[in-house]
Amino acid sequence: MTRTSESTETGARREPTFTSIEICAGAGGQAIGLHQAGFGHLALVEIDQHAAETLRLNIEGHEVWAWERERCDVLEGDVKDFDPFRDMKKGAELLRSSELDLLAGGVPCPPFSHAGKQLGKADERDLFPRMLELVDTLRPRAVMIENVRGIMDPKFSDYRDWIKARLEGGTYRADDGQVLREEGLGYTVCRWDVLDASDFGVPQLRPRAILVAFRDDVLADLKYEWPTPTHEEPVSVAERLEASMKERYERYFEGPHAERARRSYERWITKARERDAELKGKGGGIAPTLVGGSKKHGGADLGPSRAKAAWKQLGISGMGVANDIEACAVKKSEDRDLFGADGPMLTVRQAAIIQGFPPEWDFAGQKTAQYRQVGNAFPPPVAAAVGKSIIDVLRAARERDQESGRSVS
């Protein structure tokens, strides 16, 4: 297939140089970052109805996603039932005619998170085995798997060894203590480590464990370079939310709420800045980890009591999620959303800013469904950094193979 070079992160239309398929795509955090890095998505697979609708909404609505609009299948359903050669329609021809460059996925975190009880492979939500089955089926040139930091805990060392052995061959310890061997799928795990979102301009404490592997014939004599931080100092909540918070309060600067609105805004910005100054050199005034919460429980809030206390130190109430500007005016929810004793609540849009979503990205569903999509997301700036590091190897491999006369797709 003929490919032209990718464009910058913005622009009317782009022809990506490299292709990807992503499972467990959620609301698109990883997809956005990989798109910005230069990947064109052939399929995005997601089980949640609202998140899948979010993906469709944005691909259909933004010109920068025009390539995907024509070639990317947004497939709503269980990834365990996903058969790429059966289910893909728009991207089927490209998948058949050319090697897939990247298979990526943020497989479910609860099996390895402390909040999810860390049941690991005993948790029915564990999709590492399915991801590895798809690696075997699709034979991508590169693999990227994202999860919570908890998977790096010592209790999962045997499970990590099995995953690595499945990819690259080697031994691992089974549940009964036996040492077993896997032949491997012909991949090299170049790095499996933790990246902190705050090192990439995301104003949030959000460490993520990332696995990057390449097919052996692709990597060959090349060296993979782990992403380096893009920011020496964290971006604070005060800096990142100042404009949006002022926009929310400004409409009340005149009228019956004027004095209270001005006082509340100044109280928030002062507290957020003071917290940032207090923590300079110690991580800065960043947010605690946003969480999506469980569908089994009621409305969304900003996490457990410890997280709520951290938000309070930033001048923000974590007891719920605010209505957006227009809905707040219609519902007259100013007392709850803006003027509470612990400070304003975040809107969904502000939560998305905390996660590093671009401002034009929209979310489908009602407020709680939208917030859960945001809270469960992989920050796009981190995904972009990892994506660019993968592309560096893929591009070098392609140039090497072209120079040596080998056939490349």
BELBELZI-V785692 format. One record per helix or strand of 2 or more residues. SS is the DSSP state (alpha for helix, beta for strand). FROM is the first residue (numbers start at 1). LEN is the number of residues. Records with the same first field share a line. If there is no record, write none. Layout:
SS: FROM-LEN + FROM-LEN
This chain:
beta: 18-6 + 39-8 + 73-4 + 102-4 + 142-7 + 170-4 + 179-4 + 187-10 + 207-9 + 316-2 + 344-2
alpha: 29-9 + 49-13 + 63-9 + 79-3 + 84-4 + 92-6 + 110-3 + 120-3 + 128-11 + 149-4 + 154-15 + 197-4 + 216-4 + 237-14 + 258-21 + 305-9 + 325-7 + 334-4 + 348-8 + 367-9 + 380-24
